[in-house]
Amino acid sequence: MCLLAAIVLNTSCDDQLNALPSQSKVDDNIIVDQQSAEVALNGVYYVYSMCGTDNYNVPCTRCFLNYEIYPAQFSGLVESYRPGTLESHSVLSTDYAVESMWYQDYQTLSAANVVIDQMTQKPDNMFSDNRKAEIIGEATLLRAFAHYDLLRHFAQFWDINSSYGVLLRMEAVKTGNIAKARSTVKESYDCILADVETAITNCSATKNNTYLTKWTAKGLKARVLMMRGASGDYASAADITHDIIQNSPYSLETNIKDLFRVKGQNSSEVMFAIQPKANQTKKYNSYFLSSSVQYVASSTLKTLLRDDPRITWMIGTIKGDGSQYADLIKTTDRIGVTKYGQLGKSTTLWEVSYQMRLSEIYLIRAEALVRSGGDRDEAKNLLKTVMSHAGVTDFSAVNAATTDEAILIQIFYEMEKNLFCENGQELDAQMRMPVSAVQTINPAIIAKDYMILPIPADEFTKNPTIGDQNPGYSKI
């Protein structure tokens, strides 16, 4: 029952909501009024952000490993200074990263389900205005985000007829329902999209971007439709992203570097961000620890940025941000990720984690237009708009792309450069491309089966009814 740990609540949103419970059973009446409901919802966000403490007992968010670094390693754009199984796609079911990504999502699911289950039982007159529906909408969307992560990382998302879907958790985990089989891929998509629709209906249209809104729900729906790719999905994704671009309160940052280095989560482009705890340096100390780069730019990432102005600030060394491609290749220093800030200079902005921003929505619309047979010129203009906000002035490669395949390749390259080390969207972009195209970026990919991870070995012990391991991987 420790999966329910993060929902133990006190009296304010600043309390240690992620402390372990004193007993295995969580009180069935943890929500007794609107105030306790708000605190409970805040607890679900705490779980999603992996709130805890660092090695010095400083409160911090720790989600960046699961949401930024591990997907970037698996995509072949970032490597540990001592490359491991993620980079080589020789992952084992006992690997720490596999267990971390799996169990974190189920902790989020457990916390969200407690709130959803109890909120649906409470009378409407306990809450002011539309707040009951909004709280249910936000908790339901957090559940959708967790199931979406599990689908893209641990299920055969590319085959709607596959039996290798997600182990869906739609209710709070109790002793009697721990044992459960994984669902099919179709059932997984249906479940996620149903939750997204609930969130679109119930969530507020405007809120601080550290909380979810109906616009982030629409953004997640577009991601899911692009991943499923069934008949009509690409056209629907194009419509949804057009709605976000035209009608949402977000706008592209004039210079994307300002988002990461000056404005952070205050940028008008940020749709959903995870706010760091006060005084935390956990994320910075993971990218760069004790005057040493821990996660380095791969040769692929350096090649992608070769003639791109972003090379001057997205990657670099302790001596400063990147300067020129030739300098980065020749240097003996480790080339680190400086997207969030210069190495050797920790700031609060380093610690912000971005879960969704408008540049991604532009790029999804561009890709969806091409895949649905839409306007190629509009797709290319959307792509060039995003690139121009990143400082790019040479659009010759985009202009020269005249076939659907060629345009998709250019969109793919921009997604890799623009979105790496954020919310795994560089990896999602790879998953939508043919293996042959992905291998130009991620040569360790030898087959579609290895674009996902194995279910952790420990899960088969705890829940022997779950079913088969993902093809190509061992249960032990």
ZAMARGU-4260 file (C-alpha; in steps of 0.2 Angstrom, whole numbers, plus 5000, padded with zeros to 4 digits):
<rodrens>
0) 5000/5000/5000 | 5015/5011/5000 | 5010/5017/4982 | 4997/5027/4991 | 5011/5036/5001
5) 5010/5053/4993 | 4992/5056/4997 | 4995/5057/5016 | 4989/5075/5019 | 4991/5088/5033
10) 4984/5105/5033 | 4993/5116/5020 | 5000/5113/5003 | 5018/5116/5009 | 5017/5101/5021
15) 5026/5085/5017 | 5013/5077/5007 | 5024/5064/5001 | 5028/5057/5018 | 5025/5038/5020
20) 5009/5033/5029 | 5010/5027/5047 | 5000/5012/5041 | 4996/5003/5025 | 4978/5008/5024
25) 4974/5026/5019 | 4958/5034/5027 | 4943/5032/5016 | 4938/5049/5021 | 4953/5059/5018
30) 4943/5072/5008 | 4931/5080/5020 | 4929/5098/5012 | 4935/5109/4998 | 4951/5113/5007
35) 4956/5095/5010 | 4952/5091/4992 | 4963/5105/4986 | 4977/5098/4997 | 4974/5080/4991
40) 4975/5086/4973 | 4991/5095/4977 | 4997/5079/4983 | 4995/5071/4967 | 5005/5084/4958
45) 5018/5081/4971 | 5019/5063/4967 | 5019/5067/4948 | 5034/5079/4952 | 5043/5065/4962
50) 5045/5077/4977 | 5057/5072/4990 | 5074/5077/4997 | 5091/5077/4990 | 5107/5069/4997
55) 5108/5085/5009 | 5090/5083/5015 | 5084/5098/5005 | 5067/5097/4998 | 5067/5095/4979
60) 5058/5088/4964 | 5067/5073/4956 | 5056/5070/4941 | 5069/5076/4928 | 5078/5059/4927
65) 5062/5050/4922 | 5055/5064/4911 | 5071/5072/4904 | 5087/5061/4905 | 5082/5043/4903
70) 5071/5047/4887 | 5086/5057/4880 | 5098/5043/4884 | 5086/5030/4876 | 5084/5042/4861
75) 5103/5042/4858 | 5105/5061/4860 | 5112/5061/4877 | 5124/5048/4886 | 5130/5045/4903
80) 5148/5049/4905 | 5149/5030/4908 | 5137/5024/4894 | 5125/5011/4900 | 5111/5000/4894
85) 5099/5014/4889 | 5111/5021/4876 | 5115/5004/4869 | 5097/4998/4870 | 5103/4982/4880
90) 5091/4986/4894 | 5088/4973/4907 | 5072/4971/4917 | 5082/4974/4933 | 5089/4990/4928
95) 5086/5005/4940 | 5079/5017/4926 | 5066/5004/4921 | 5060/5002/4939 | 5060/5020/4942
100) 5050/5025/4927 | 5038/5010/4930 | 5034/5013/4948 | 5034/5032/4947 | 5019/5031/4935
105) 5010/5019/4946 | 5013/5030/4962 | 5005/5044/4952 | 4990/5033/4947 | 4987/5027/4965
110) 4987/5045/4971 | 4976/5051/4957 | 4964/5037/4959 | 4962/5040/4978 | 4957/5058/4974
115) 4945/5053/4959 | 4937/5040/4969 | 4933/5051/4984 | 4929/5066/4975 | 4915/5057/4964
120) 4907/5052/4981 | 4906/5070/4988 | 4891/5081/4986 | 4892/5096/4974 | 4887/5108/4987
125) 4903/5105/4997 | 4912/5115/4983 | 4911/5132/4977 | 4907/5136/4959 | 4914/5122/4947
130) 4928/5117/4958 | 4923/5099/4961 | 4922/5096/4942 | 4939/5104/4940 | 4948/5094/4954
135) 4941/5078/4946 | 4947/5084/4929 | 4965/5088/4935 | 4966/5072/4944 | 4959/5062/4929
140) 4972/5071/4917 | 4986/5067/4929 | 4980/5048/4928 | 4980/5050/4909 | 4998/5057/4909
145) 5004/5042/4919 | 4995/5029/4908 | 5002/5038/4893 | 5019/5037/4899 | 5017/5018/4903
150) 5010/5016/4885 | 5024/5024/4876 | 5038/5016/4887 | 5031/4999/4891 | 5018/4994/4878
155) 5017/4990/4859 | 5009/5007/4856 | 5012/5005/4837 | 5000/4990/4835 | 4982/4993/4840
160) 4979/4975/4839 | 4993/4970/4851 | 4990/4961/4867 | 5005/4970/4875 | 4996/4985/4882
165) 4997/4994/4899 | 4993/4987/4916 | 4979/4999/4918 | 4975/5005/4936 | 4958/5014/4936
170) 4955/5013/4955 | 4965/5015/4971 | 4976/4999/4974 | 4970/4988/4988 | 4974/4971/4994
175) 4961/4963/4984 | 4965/4971/4967 | 4984/4971/4966 | 4984/4955/4955 | 4979/4961/4938
180) 4983/4957/4920 | 4989/4970/4907 | 4976/4976/4895 | 4977/4977/4876 | 4984/4991/4867
185) 4967/4996/4860 | 4960/4996/4878 | 4975/5007/4884 | 4972/5020/4871 | 4953/5020/4874
190) 4956/5022/4893 | 4968/5037/4891 | 4957/5046/4878 | 4942/5044/4889 | 4951/5052/4903
195) 4957/5066/4892 | 4940/5069/4886 | 4934/5071/4905 | 4948/5083/4908 | 4944/5093/4892
200) 4926/5095/4899 | 4930/5098/4917 | 4947/5107/4918 | 4948/5126/4919 | 4954/5135/4903
205) 4966/5147/4913 | 4977/5143/4927 | 4995/5144/4933 | 5005/5134/4921 | 5011/5122/4935
210) 4994/5116/4935 | 4984/5107/4921 | 4970/5115/4911 | 4959/5110/4897 | 4973/5116/4885
215) 4986/5104/4891 | 4972/5091/4890 | 4970/5095/4872 | 4989/5094/4870 | 4990/5077/4877
220) 4976/5071/4866 | 4986/5077/4851 | 5001/5067/4857 | 4991/5052/4860 | 4982/5053/4843
225) 4999/5055/4834 | 5005/5040/4843 | 4990/5029/4839 | 4989/5034/4821 | 4973/5026/4817
230) 4961/5032/4803 | 4957/5050/4806 | 4969/5052/4820 | 4981/5063/4811 | 4967/5075/4805
235) 4960/5076/4822 | 4977/5080/4829 | 4979/5094/4816 | 4962/5101/4821 | 4966/5100/4840
240) 4983/5109/4838 | 4975/5122/4827 | 4963/5126/4841 | 4977/5127/4854 | 4987/5139/4842
245) 4973/5150/4838 | 4963/5151/4854 | 4974/5146/4869 | 4982/5160/4880 | 4999/5154/4875
250) 5011/5161/4862 | 5028/5157/4855 | 5043/5164/4864 | 5052/5177/4853 | 5069/5169/4857
255) 5068/5151/4864 | 5084/5154/4873 | 5075/5167/4884 | 5063/5154/4889 | 5077/5143/4897
260) 5089/5156/4902 | 5078/5171/4907 | 5060/5168/4909 | 5058/5149/4914 | 5040/5144/4918
265) 5035/5163/4917 | 5037/5162/4898 | 5020/5163/4888 | 5025/5148/4878 | 5025/5136/4893
270) 5009/5126/4895 | 5014/5114/4909 | 5029/5115/4920 | 5035/5108/4936 | 5041/5121/4948
275) 5056/5117/4958 | 5057/5118/4977 | 5066/5133/4985 | 5084/5131/4986 | 5085/5114/4977
280) 5100/5110/4966 | 5096/5092/4963 | 5093/5093/4944 | 5109/5104/4941 | 5119/5092/4952
285) 5113/5078/4941 | 5118/5085/4925 | 5134/5093/4932 | 5141/5086/4948 | 5157/5091/4957
290) 5164/5101/4942 | 5161/5086/4931 | 5148/5083/4917 | 5137/5068/4921 | 5127/5068/4905
295) 5136/5072/4889 | 5129/5076/4872 | 5131/5062/4860 | 5140/5063/4843 | 5122/5062/4835
300) 5116/5078/4845 | 5132/5087/4841 | 5130/5083/4822 | 5112/5088/4823 | 5117/5105/4830
305) 5132/5107/4818 | 5126/5122/4808 | 5112/5127/4820 | 5114/5143/4830 | 5108/5133/4846
310) 5124/5125/4847 | 5131/5140/4855 | 5120/5138/4871 | 5112/5121/4871 | 5128/5111/4873
315) 5145/5116/4880 | 5158/5113/4894 | 5163/5120/4911 | 5172/5133/4901 | 5156/5140/4894
320) 5142/5137/4882 | 5146/5130/4865 | 5155/5141/4853 | 5158/5132/4836 | 5155/5114/4831
325) 5174/5112/4827 | 5178/5118/4845 | 5166/5106/4852 | 5173/5091/4842 | 5191/5095/4846
330) 5189/5099/4865 | 5195/5086/4878 | 5181/5092/4890 | 5165/5083/4891 | 5152/5091/4881
335) 5137/5093/4893 | 5119/5099/4891 | 5118/5117/4894 | 5100/5120/4888 | 5095/5124/4905
340) 5110/5135/4910 | 5128/5136/4909 | 5138/5122/4918 | 5146/5129/4933 | 5132/5142/4936
345) 5118/5134/4946 | 5102/5145/4945 | 5084/5142/4950 | 5080/5141/4931 | 5090/5126/4929
350) 5078/5117/4940 | 5062/5120/4931 | 5055/5105/4921 | 5045/5108/4906 | 5031/5095/4902
355) 5023/5104/4887 | 5025/5120/4878 | 5018/5128/4862 | 5033/5124/4850 | 5029/5106/4852
360) 5011/5110/4847 | 5016/5119/4831 | 5027/5104/4827 | 5014/5091/4830 | 5002/5101/4819
365) 5015/5102/4805 | 5018/5083/4806 | 4999/5080/4807 | 4995/5090/4792 | 5008/5080/4782
370) 5002/5063/4788 | 4984/5067/4785 | 4987/5074/4767 | 4984/5092/4772 | 4992/5108/4767
375) 5011/5105/4764 | 5015/5123/4763 | 5007/5127/4779 | 5016/5112/4787 | 5033/5119/4781
380) 5028/5137/4787 | 5024/5131/4804 | 5041/5122/4805 | 5050/5137/4799 | 5041/5148/4812
385) 5047/5137/4826 | 5065/5136/4819 | 5065/5155/4817 | 5061/5157/4835 | 5076/5147/4839
390) 5087/5158/4829 | 5088/5148/4813 | 5089/5159/4797 | 5094/5146/4784 | 5078/5136/4778
395) 5086/5129/4763 | 5083/5111/4768 | 5065/5114/4773 | 5062/5123/4756 | 5070/5109/4746
400) 5059/5096/4754 | 5045/5093/4742 | 5039/5075/4746 | 5029/5070/4762 | 5044/5059/4767
405) 5056/5073/4765 | 5045/5086/4775 | 5043/5073/4789 | 5061/5071/4790 | 5064/5090/4792
410) 5050/5091/4806 | 5058/5076/4814 | 5075/5084/4815 | 5068/5100/4823 | 5059/5090/4836
415) 5075/5081/4841 | 5084/5098/4842 | 5070/5108/4850 | 5063/5096/4862 | 5077/5085/4868
420) 5079/5083/4887 | 5061/5089/4890 | 5047/5077/4892 | 5053/5063/4881 | 5046/5071/4865
425) 5062/5068/4856 | 5059/5050/4859 | 5041/5051/4854 | 5046/5059/4838 | 5057/5044/4834
430) 5043/5031/4838 | 5033/5039/4824 | 5046/5037/4811 | 5051/5021/4802 | 5065/5011/4810
435) 5077/5015/4795 | 5074/5034/4798 | 5077/5032/4817 | 5093/5023/4815 | 5101/5039/4807
440) 5098/5047/4824 | 5098/5032/4835 | 5109/5018/4827 | 5106/5007/4843 | 5088/5003/4837
445) 5088/4987/4828 | 5070/4983/4828 | 5053/4991/4834 | 5052/4980/4849 | 5068/4988/4856
450) 5060/5006/4855 | 5051/5001/4872 | 5057/4995/4889 | 5054/4979/4898 | 5042/4977/4912
455) 5053/4977/4928 | 5057/4959/4934 | 5050/4963/4952 | 5033/4966/4945 | 5031/4948/4939
460) 5034/4943/4957 | 5022/4955/4965 | 5009/4953/4952 | 5011/4936/4943 | 4995/4938/4934
465) 5001/4953/4924 | 5005/4942/4909 | 5020/4940/4897 | 5035/4951/4896 | 5038/4962/4881
470) 5045/4953/4867 | 5064/4952/4866 | 5066/4954/4885 | 5068/4942/4899 | 5057/4942/4915
475) 5072/4940/4926
</rodrens>
